[in-house]
Amino acid sequence: MERDSQLKLYGQVADQLKEAHAKVRALQVPESVRMALSRKLLVVTAAAKHDLPDAARRLDRLMKDLDEGRFPEGD
């Protein structure tokens, strides 16, 4: 049973990552901000390999920030 819930969460994270990547690509922001967001997405992707629930929480926060127009500072 736990494996089924893990697979379901993995599918949800994968779908949400696809959506997040599409949102980042569509943003009209400076390239440095886009790169910072891309790095955050890479961190979430890497975290998903080791701690899926933590990656899901990080991705939820990132999506909320994107939806509310809160972007990281560019380098």
C-alpha positions in Angstrom: 0.0 0.0 0.0 2.8 2.4 0.9 4.4 1.8 -2.5 1.1 2.8 -4.3 1.0 6.1 -2.4 4.7 6.7 -3.1 4.0 6.1 -6.9 1.0 8.4 -6.8 3.1 11.2 -5.1 5.9 10.7 -7.6 3.4 11.1 -10.5 2.0 14.3 -8.9 5.4 15.7 -8.4 6.4 14.9 -11.9 3.3 16.6 -13.3 3.8 19.6 -11.1 7.4 19.9 -12.2 6.3 19.9 -15.8 3.9 22.7 -15.0 6.5 24.6 -13.1 9.0 24.4 -16.0 6.3 25.6 -18.4 5.5 28.6 -16.1 9.1 29.5 -15.8 9.6 29.4 -19.6 6.6 31.6 -20.1 7.6 34.3 -17.6 8.6 37.7 -18.8 11.5 38.2 -16.4 15.2 39.0 -16.8 17.3 36.0 -17.7 19.0 36.0 -14.4 15.7 35.5 -12.6 14.8 32.7 -15.0 18.1 31.0 -14.3 17.5 31.3 -10.5 14.1 29.7 -10.9 15.6 27.0 -13.1 18.1 26.3 -10.4 15.3 26.0 -7.8 13.6 23.5 -10.1 16.8 21.5 -10.4 17.1 21.4 -6.6 13.6 20.1 -6.3 14.2 17.5 -8.9 17.4 16.3 -7.1 15.5 16.3 -3.8 12.8 14.1 -5.3 15.4 11.3 -5.8 16.1 11.2 -2.0 13.1 12.6 -0.2 10.0 12.7 -2.2 7.7 14.3 0.4 10.3 17.1 1.0 10.5 17.7 -2.7 6.7 17.9 -2.9 6.7 20.5 -0.2 9.4 22.5 -1.8 7.7 22.4 -5.2 4.4 23.5 -3.6 6.1 26.5 -2.1 7.8 27.4 -5.4 4.5 27.1 -7.3 2.8 29.3 -4.7 5.6 31.9 -5.1 5.3 31.8 -8.9 1.5 32.2 -8.7 1.9 35.2 -6.4 4.6 36.8 -8.5 7.4 36.3 -5.9 10.6 35.7 -7.8 14.2 35.3 -6.6 16.7 38.0 -7.2 18.9 37.5 -10.2 22.6 37.2 -9.8 
